Amino acid sequence: MKNSSSSAGPPRTEAGSGGTPVDIRVVESLAGIPGDQWNALTDGQPFLRHEFLHALHQTGCASEKSGWLPQYVTLWRDGRLEGALPLYLKTHSYGEYVFDWAWADAYQRHGLAYYPKLLCAVPFSPVSGPRVLAATAADRARLIRSALTIAESVSSLHVLFPPQSEATELEGAGLMLRQGVQFHWRNAAYRHFEEFLGALSHDKRKKIRQERRKVAASGVTFRRLAGGEITAADWRFFIRCYNTTYRAHHSTPYLNLPFFERLGDALGENVLMIIAEMEGRPVASALNLFDRKTLWGRYWGAIGYLPGLHFETCYYQALEFCIERGIETFEGGAQGEHKLSRGFLPSRTWSAHWLKHDRFADAVEQFLQREASGIGRYLDELNERTPFKHPGNSAAAAAGAGPVTLDPDPAT
């Protein structure tokens, strides 16, 4: 049965290797955890850094009031943090990008409570990356066992967008795996944007050039701002664009200006803001996060419509930035087959799920098996529509991604 969990008992002190005690603690705040010790577990991924997550909590974006109560599982040795799992007690399924609304509805129709549930994820950010933060498999197993023990008191446990290696470990612990698809751009050591265009098929290359010419002919210019170059006025304009996008989709924004301002102050070296201007006035903006290897497209908005402005602001300007900086991968955000024709290739994503109720766990397992078959067919179809002239020498293959088997995105 896929939903069997460990009998590890509640979070506690247990013997580690060599007899060194291992202390497992559940915390509702990062305030008491040293930032340097936490960040040492994250491999530099900006979405997992202490500053990013703590800002989400302190500005109320991810808090008990907003339905995101932190229940972080932490692992300590000799008073030092050596493992963590960012876990939340959720009272809804908003801001997750792996959709389980049908599961919640089925529970409700059978008179069962799906919420609260436990979620291991980066709030509002469908970006791939480690979720079980520990250096050894033994410590990762301890963290997973502890999360499963906590999950016995609610309906379920969900781990979103882990790398495949972690997904395999989660499956071994009794969770069911789910697959998804995102679109990622790979840098084949391009020297400039035109060299990237030269790798595309004629019709795709022609379309991108036409889109860029239209925007340029409209008199739009761009500023790419990183780190301390972003001013308070730039953040105010960005939040205006961000809120406009959510209103256009009849949604409530997840994030607020205090969070973005803190992000700029604490992680400015990882932030790229792109601002489009006409006649010296800003008309659109996009926000990205990046490190040495990856750029993540996150949010975009505009105060008016202009043909091609979305693609230029969100994609082409960011692609030029990646090429200039030698950044290997651009994760363009959640969903969006329109990215395929612009050089973004399909990449498989993973999530892992454990449901306490046996009959629902069986039903979900059967659903996931059918869904995985459909994902496989969908990927085959996407790979047949490669935008590159020579599929075997595409950017993905040149960057070591293999022959476009897939791998995990934001809301652009």
N, C-alpha and C positions, 0 to 999 in steps of 0.2 A: 504494500500500500504506500503510495507516494507521500502521504501526509504524516507518516510516523515521525515523531521528534525524539530527541535525546531525553533521557531522564536525568539530566545534569542537575536539576534542582535550581533554586533561585540564584541570582548572582551572588558570589561569595568568594572567599579566599580558598584556593586549592593549591596543591603541590605542583610545581613546575618541574622541568627537567633539572637534574642535579639537586633536587630538593628545595630549590628557590621558590618561596611562596609566590603565587600569582593571585593578585587581588582584582576581582571583577566588580566594577561599580557602574551603576546607572546614574547619569547626571542629567539634570534638566537645563543646564546652562554651561556655556563654555567659559564663563567669567573666571572660574577657579582653576582652569587648566592652562598651564604655561603655553603661550603661543608658539615658542620655538620647539617645544616637545611635540605639540600637535603637528606643526608644519613639517617636522622631520619625517612624519609618516605618509605625507601626501605626494611625494615625488615632484613637488613644485606645481601640481595642478591647481590653477587659481581658484576653481570652483570648490575645492576642498579645503582651502587654506582657512586657518582660524579667523583671519580678518573678514573673509567673505561670509562665512556661516554666522559668525557672531553679529555681524552687521544686520543680517536677515532677522535675527532674533531680537536684537535691541531696538530696531526701528519698527517692530510689530508686523513685519511682512510674513515671517514664519514664526508664529507664537501660538500659545494656547487659544487666544482670542480669535485668531484667524484659522483655527482648526489644525494647526501644526505644533503639537506639544513635543518639544525635544525629549527624547528618552535615550540619550546617547549611551551606548555600551562601551565602557573603557576598560583597558587591561593595564595593570601596573605591576612593576617589579621594583622592590627596594625604593618605593616612592617615586618612581619614574614611569611616565606614560610610555608604553611599548605597543599598544594596540588600541584601535577604536573602530566603532561602527556607527555611522550617523543615522540614527533611528528616530522616527517620529510616530506619535500616536495621532492618527488622522481621523477626523469626523466627517470627511467627504473625500472625493476623488479628484478635486480640481488641482491644476498645476502639476500634473504627473506625466502626461504624454504617453503613457501606456494605459490603454482604456479598459477599465473593469466595471463600467456602468451596468452592463448586462448581468454581471455576476451579482452586483448589489441589488439589482431589480429582482433577480431570481430569489435571492434570500428574502426580500421583502414580501414577495408573492407567497412564500411558504411560511410567513410569520416568524422569520428569524432575523436577527440583527447582524448586519454586515459591518456596521460602524459601531464602535471604533475599530480600526484595524492598525496594524503596524506597517510602516513604510520605511525602507532604507533607500534614501535617494538624496540628490541635491535638489532642494525645492525650486520649482519653476524652471528647471534647466535640464532638458533632455540630452545631456552631453555624456558621452561614454567616459569611463575611467574607473579606477579602483573604488570599491565600496567597503570591503573588509580590510581595514588598514592595519596590517601587521607584517613583519618581515618573514615569519616562518609559517609553514602550513599548520603546525601544531597550534600556534596562537590564533590563526584565522579560524581553525576549527573550534577553539574555545569561544571565540566571539559569536560564531554562528550558533553554537549550542545554547549560549546564553540568550540570544535573540529568540530562538525557538521556544525556550522555556517561558520567556515573557509572553510570547504569542499564545500560549495556552490559555491566557486569561482574556483573550479577545477572539476575533473570528479568523484572523489570517495574518500572514507575514509576506511582504512583497519587497523584492530587491530589484531596483531599476537601473538598467544600462551598465551592468558590470562588464569587464572584459571577458572574453570567452573562457580564459583560464579560471577565473573566479566563478563563472557560471557552472563550470564543471565541478568545482568544489562544492558549490551550493546544491547541485543535483545529487552529489554523493551524500550530502547531509539529509536528503529527503525532500528537497524542493523540486517543483516541476518547472521546466524551462519553457520560455516563450520566445519567439523570434519576431523581429521587426526589420524594417528597412529604412535607412537614411541614405543621403547622397553626400559623398565626400570628394573633394578635389585633391589630387596628389601632384606634388611638384616634381617634375622630371628634370630638376636642375635647370629650369628655364632661365635664360639670361635676361629676357624682357617679355612683355606681354605679346608682342608680335610673334615671338618664337612659340609661345603657347598656342596662339591662333593657328600657326602653321601646322600644328599637329592635328588639328580638327579637320573633319571632312569639309568639302567646299561649301555646302549649304549652311552648315553650322557657323563656319567662319564668316560667311557673307552676312548672316543674320546679326551676329554680334557687332560687326562693323557698322551695319546700318543703324542699329540701336544706339551705338555710341555717337555716331554722326548726328543723329536727331537731337540728342541731349546737348551736344556741343553747339549745334546750330541755334538752339534755343537760348544761348547765352549763359548756360549754367556752368559754374566753376565749383571746384571742390577743395576743401581743406581736410587733410588727414592729421588728426591731433592725437598725440600719445603722451601719457604721463602728465607732467606738470603743465603742458601746453593747454589743457582743458580748463577753461575759466568757469566761474560761477554762472556767468551769463550763458555759456555753452550748455551747462547742465540744465538750466531753466528752459532753454529752447528744446533740448532733447526730451525732457519730461513732458513738454507740451506735445511733441510729436508722438511720444509713447502713449500718452493718454488718448490722443486722437485716434490712433490705430485701434485701441481697445473699444472705444466708443463706436467706431465704424463697424465693429463686429458684435456690437451689443453685449459687450463683456465688461467686467469690472477689473481694472488694473490690479495686478498682484503686488507690484513694487511701487515705492514712493520716492519722492525727491530726497529725503534724508538718507535713504539707503544708497542711492546713486552717488550722492555727495561723499558719503563715507567710503564707498568703493573707490572713487577717484583719489581720495586722500590716502587710503591705506594700501591700495593696489594699483596706483597710477601707472606703474611700469608694465602692467599687464592689460591696460585698457587702451583700445583704439576707438576714437570717435571720428566718424566721417560726416562732415556737414556740407550740404549742397547749398549754393547761394546763387541768386539772380540779382544783378544790379546792386551787389553789396549787401543784400538782405538774405538771411537764411530761409530756406524753403523746405528742407528735408534733412534728416539725420539718421545715422545707423550706429549702433554700438556693438563692438566686438571685444572679446577677451582673447589674449594670446600668451603663449610662452615661446620658448626657443623652437619648438617643433610643430606646434599646432595653433591655428587660429579658429576661434569659435564664433560664428555669426550669431548674434543674440536678438536684437530688437531694431525695428526701423519704424519710421513714421514720416509723414509729410503734411504740410498745411494746405496743400493744393495738388491737383493732378497734372502730371506732365508725362507724355508717352516716353517710356524707357527709363524714367527717373528711378524707379524701384530697382531695376537690374543694375544700373550704373552705381547707385549708392550702396546697395547691399552686396553686390558680387564683384563687379569689374574693378572698382576702387580697392576692395579688399584683396582681390587676386593680385593686383599690382603691388600692394604692400607685401604680400607673401613672397612674391618673386624678388622684390628688392631686399627683403630680410633673409631670404633662404629658408623660409618656413615650409615644412614638408607637407603639411596637411591642412586643409580648410574644411571644417565641418560646418556646412551651410545652414543647419537648422533642421527642424522637424518637417517631415513630409516634403512634397513638392517635386513632381516629375519634371516640372519646367527646368529644374537644375540640370537634368541629364543633358539637354541640348547645349548647355553652357559649360560642359566639361566635367561635371560632377558625376561620379560613378556610384552605383549602388553598393551599399555596405551593410552587412548584417548586424543587427543589434540583438541584445539579449536582455531578458528579465527572468527572475526566478520567483516562484509563488508556492506558498504553503497554506492550505486551508484546514482548519481543525475539524470541520464536519466531514465525515467519511464519504457520505453519498455525494455531497457537492464536490469534494475533491476528485472523486471518480468521474463525475460529469465534466468537470473542467479539464481533467487529464485527457479525456476523449476529444473534447473540443480543441485542445492545444495540438493534438496529433493531426487532426484534420486541417487546422490552421497552418501548421508547419508545412504540410504538403502544398497548400496554396501559396505560401511564401516562396517555396522552392520553384514553383512554376512561374511565379511573378518575376523572380530574379532571373530565370532563364530568358524570359521575354525581354527584360530590361537589358540584359547583356547582349542580346541580338541587335539592340538598337544603339550600340555604342556610337558616341559622337566623333570618335577618332578615326583617322584615315586608315591606320594600321592597328587593329585591335590588339594584336600580339605585342605591339610596342607602345601601347598606350601609356599615359602618364602613370596609371596605377601599377602596371607591370614594371615600368622603369624605376618607380619609387620603392620597389620591393613588396608591393601589395599582392603579388601573385596574379594569376590570370583572371582577375575580377571575380573571385569568390567573394563574398561580401564581408562585413564586420559590424555601427550604431547611429539627435539634433535639436535648435532653438525655434523661435517662432518668427522667422523671417519669410 
